[in-house]
């Protein structure tokens, strides 16, 4: 893939944010509040957090909101009227400061929502979203993108990838047509780039395991005691699914008062006990070990089989936020070692 490269000075990035806002785009970026860094609308670069590894939540909320109306219902004496989602009401959003792991997560969501059945609302939101990601120049012990086919400067999923270089400026890699459209609209902000090796500006994230080719081995341990062993601390709170860039499970509910209403979808999790509960009262995954097994199987067996994609980008959010201190990287290393030594 031929990727065009430019220089975007820090002052030009500030100007870019101002111009995008003036042109009617909503710019979301990581913002620090009460020692928590999360995505929020910004009017200027001065509001954006700079000293962060990843945001608390992933960027998926832009294309897959936690609660969303699918259509509205109106009833009268002699008819029922369904009002579809107004795609024109979906705003154009610039996601600034997504990490490469977050950007890679969009490719996985795209495979889920854009497979045999095209989710038109998801697709409409995606069409109006542009990712201007920033490479990682530091990491922590929870990061493991390089162990799941990523890296701190990967361009996959981004429309433009910025890498901070000398003098606080950025190397801009223009990856997609959306990225090219921004450069074409604001050409005065992007300068010709000299030859730059961006690798020296990247965080050092060591490869600690390799799951390539291990999916079949994981599946062959479907009835292994390791799932019970690993799940003993899990309380089934669903935090890991809600903050994960690649989890796309949802529930659908109707809010209806007899005259009008809405059909809504909201985030769900395979870690919840109600997720697979049948109307009969039977639950095929009635203990937490089975639900933990499903989470691992989905990400590291089923998605690779169905989409040729790992369902994990190694961002480490689940490990950072788990109230039971479950560390996915450590659990995957242990799982791999157990399987290979059996």
Beta strands, then each sheet from edge to edge (+ up, - down):
strand 1: 4-8
strand 2: 26-33
strand 3: 36-41
strand 4: 67-75
strand 5: 80-84
strand 6: 93-96
strand 7: 129-134
strand 8: 160-164
strand 9: 170-174
strand 10: 191-192
strand 11: 250-256
strand 12: 260-267
sheet 1: 3+ 2- 6- 7- 8- 9+ 1- 10+
sheet 2: 5+ 4- 12+ 11-
end
